[in-house]
Amino acid sequence: MAETVKYSEMSDDDLKSRLIQLKDEFYSARQKTRMGQFKKFSEFKRLRKDIARAKTVLRARELGAETPKAKPVKAPKAPKAAKTAKKTTKKTKD
């Protein structure tokens, strides 16, 4: 299994070199796919996500923020629909 990389713990220079490496891997995988030599299509997804992770950490550092931590966002509650009153007729025994 592939090693996990903690991008938030890497220095800026290491991140930039890793980003270049990932882009090169992605490009070569695309070329190999066109020639019919590359069969691991799940690698494209992994490479795209790794590139996005590295770019996210670099951009967060540019803005001076710490690495973003995902917080669950609660969706606003929708207003309750007005209930329609049912007309009931009472039958009386006469």
Secondary structure in CASP SS format (residue, H / E / C, confidence):
PFRMAT SS
TARGET T0000
AUTHOR 0000-0000-0000
METHOD secondary structure of the structure
MODEL  1
M C 1.00
A C 1.00
E C 1.00
T C 1.00
V C 1.00
K C 1.00
Y H 1.00
S H 1.00
E H 1.00
M C 1.00
S C 1.00
D H 1.00
D H 1.00
D H 1.00
L H 1.00
K H 1.00
S H 1.00
R H 1.00
L H 1.00
I H 1.00
Q H 1.00
L H 1.00
K H 1.00
D H 1.00
E H 1.00
F H 1.00
Y H 1.00
S H 1.00
A H 1.00
R H 1.00
Q H 1.00
K H 1.00
T H 1.00
R H 1.00
M H 1.00
G C 1.00
Q C 1.00
F C 1.00
K C 1.00
K C 1.00
F C 1.00
S H 1.00
E H 1.00
F H 1.00
K H 1.00
R H 1.00
L H 1.00
R H 1.00
K H 1.00
D H 1.00
I H 1.00
A H 1.00
R H 1.00
A H 1.00
K H 1.00
T H 1.00
V H 1.00
L H 1.00
R H 1.00
A H 1.00
R H 1.00
E H 1.00
L C 1.00
G C 1.00
A C 1.00
E C 1.00
T C 1.00
P C 1.00
K C 1.00
A C 1.00
K C 1.00
P C 1.00
V C 1.00
K C 1.00
A C 1.00
P C 1.00
K C 1.00
A C 1.00
P C 1.00
K C 1.00
A C 1.00
A C 1.00
K C 1.00
T C 1.00
A C 1.00
K C 1.00
K C 1.00
T C 1.00
T C 1.00
K C 1.00
K C 1.00
T C 1.00
K C 1.00
D C 1.00
END
